């Protein structure tokens, strides 16, 4: 709650008002908060980053999606990922999510970053 000053002559110097809701969907905020905490605790779990990115994409927060997909790729590229088929598939799947986000962003810098992400992955 926040307060608002009133006239000194009034019975109460301060009157409390309800804060207007900042978001229409409190469940959305709870889900994103839970996933955010999960990514803090399990930073190297690409699956958690994927869920977090999917939620932001579903809720329309495209700015955040690109950052999350980059973190998802770093998590998927754990040590010796290229030697394990399951890990390699996870990296490719993550690239399939990341590259379209770079392209949506549309800047020359993002397009170069998409190309670099692909090339760096191929080199490994």
N, C-alpha and C positions, 0 to 999 in steps of 0.2 A: 504494500500500500504506500501511497505517497500522500503528503499533506499539502494543504493550500492555506495560506494565511487569510484570515477574515478580519473584519472590523474589530477594534478593541472593545467596542460597546457590546458585542455579541456575547452570549453566555460562554462560548468556548473560543479561545484565541485561534485554535487550529481545528479544522474539520477534515476528516479523512474521507477520501474518495476512492472508489475502486479504480484500479489501474485498468485501462482498456486492454482487452486481450491483444497480444501481439501477433497471434496466429490463430486461425480458425480451427486448426486441427491439432489438439494437444497430443493425440496418439502419434502423429508424425514426429513431433518433438521428442517424445519418449523413445521411439524407435531409433531415431538418429542419435540420441544421447547414449542409448545402450550400445549401438554399433561403434560409436566413437570411443567409448570406454573399452570395448572389446579390442579395437585396433591398437589402443595404447598397451593393453596387456599382452596381446598376441600379435605384435607388429610384423612378424615374419610368417604369418598365416595368410597366404594369398586368397583363400576362400573367404575369410572375414572381410578383406578389402573388397573382394568382388561383391559381396552382399551390401556393403556400405555404399559402394559406387552405384549398384543397381537401385538402391533406395533413393539416392540423390537424383539419379536419372528419372526415376518414377515420379518424384516430387517436383521435377523440373529445375533443379539447381545445377545447370550445366557448368557453371564456373568451377564448382567443387569436383565434378565428375572427372575432369581431366587430371587434376592433382591426385585424386584417389586411384585412378587407373595407373598412373606412373608408380605410385607406391605399391600397387598390386603387382606390377611387373618386377619391381625390385625384390619383393617377397617371393615371387615365383622363381626367380633366378638364384635360388639358394646354391650352395656349394655343389659342384659336379652335377648340376641339373641336366646337362647335355648327355650324361652317361646313363640316365634313368629315363625310360620311355614315358612313364607317367608324368614325371617332372617336365620333360620336354614338351609333352602335349599341353600341360598347364601353361607353359610359357607361350606357346603358339596361340592358345585360346585367349590368353591375356592380351597378346598383341592384336588379336582380332577385335578386342574391345577397345584398346587404346588408340589404334591408328584412326578409326572413324572419328574419335573425339578430337584428335589433332586436326583432322580435315574440317570438322564442323567449326572449329575455332577460326580457321581460314587464313590466318596471317602467314606470311612467308616463313617466319620463324617456326611456327607450329608445323608447317609442311616439312621443313628441314628436320625438325625433331622427329617426325614420323619416319622419315627416310633413315635417319640415324639409328632410331630404335630397331628398325628392321635389319639394317646392315650390321649393327653391333651384335644382334642375336644370331645372325647367319654366321658371322666370323667365329663365334664360340662353337 
